[in-house]
Amino acid sequence: MDLTQLAWGDAGWGDELARGAVMTFVVATFAFALGILIGSAFAAAKLSRFWGLRLLGDFYTTVVRGVPELLIIFLVFFGGGSMLRYLGNSLFGFEGYVEPPVFVIGILCIGVSAGAYATEVIRAAVLAIPKGQIEAARAIGMGPTLRLRRILIPQAARFALPSMGNVWQYTLKDTSLISVVGLVEIMRAAAVGAGSTKEPFTFYLAAFVLFLLLTSLSNRGFIRAEKWANRGVRSQ
Amino acid sequence: MDFDAMRDAFPKLIAAVPTTLTLAAVSLCLGFGLAVPLALMRVSKSRLLSGLAYAYVYVIRSTPLLVQMFLIYYGSGQFRAFFEAAGLWVLFRDAWFCAILALTLSTAAYSTEIIRGAIQAVPLGQVEAARAVGMSGVLQFRRVVFPIAMRLALPAYGNEIILMVKSTSLASTITIVEVTGVAKQIISNTFQPVEVFVIAGAIYLSINFIVSRAVTVTEIWLNPHLRTERAIRSTTAAAIH
């Protein structure tokens, strides 16, 4: 095993791997944000009075949690590609291959998958808010928007935080799957390095360590955030 | 939607289901076998043993399965001479061995935490009662702690089974042709991703639906003391449908 392969600059692949790590982090962050948006919308649908919306919410979480992420990535990558080709051809008369933007596709796929897990977390968090709180807000004449902003969201966010930490960890790890369609994140950078140096173990071990660092550091961040969010809450 | 394409894809995808199920079943069984001793290490009073088990669980759960699989399958090539000398190269050059090894190590880590939680959730009174009638440590574990823990672990372990069925799709990245692998082949030949996705997705959903039903039925079967009329009726109804 030749660790000088991992040196910085032209001599080694350290900077390529670091750039991959940044890409992993960026994609995971966007996907996580998208997941929270989707999760909030579908949690609202699942808690709705209308059975049609509840059904839609159940359908989404069942399908996305029951189907492998890799399959979803293949669907969006190849499906998005042929849709772009079709659009390019019919709108601009463009003939030829249109490469689908893997960065956007990655965020979309991982975001949709994170959204399904976030839906359940947010739904549980909303249900954990004592009913009396909402009744009290209503009693002093708060409108629905104000209730949402002042009572529901701050408390649900606090309840959801620990489980959202898990969702973030899933999201971070799932970004590695985007490498199969060519996005240069940690895994892809490692694969390129492994291919040109014939030292696959060195490079995949580096990828392993980078992921370990990313999850450990962000885990600490979430523990801090939890402490901060619960600073005003009485504890035993 | 092109229904002919779906009709063509269906038998090919179904033919790959045994591969997916074999991967999941073999690694779940081996993983469970590893997880029980690891969980015991986790709850043991020895800080060294519990620390070692925790380190294993932490490292595996913090890294993507894809990285672990590549590390084993492609990474082993770097030490080919060593493996050949040790007579292990026959194993490591085989994608099946590597996929099952990676899946086993991964599910072992997740199951360890599930089983540890269940062992710690066994009511103390039960253990005290076992001790009071003079059962030895091993007998206590075999007759009281383990059976109760298994019942408590079942719902969470059901989720782990479903996650594993999904995880087997990663084996397609190291040349094993299971359902996702076949789906990818068909998609890149026909460029009809939606049709193939619908069929492949439906296959995974059916497998996972059957798994979750089976887990519920097992749960009711293992907990006769908690059975109510309603639970029995709804399960038999679900089993018939």
Interface residues (C-beta under 8 A of the other chain):
Chain A: M1 T62 V63 R65 G66 V67 P68 E69 L70 L71 F74 L75 F78 G79 S82 Q169 K173 D174 S176 L177 S179 V180 I186 M187 A190 A191 A194 K198 E199 P200 F201 T202 Y204 L205 A207 F208 F211 L212 T215 S216 N219
Chain B: V59 R61 S62 T63 P64 L65 L66 V67 Q68 F70 L71 Y74 G75 S76 G77 Q78 F79 I162 K166 S167 T168 S169 L170 S172 T173 T180 A183 K184 I187 S188 F191 P193 V194 F197 A200 G201 Y204 L205 N208 F209
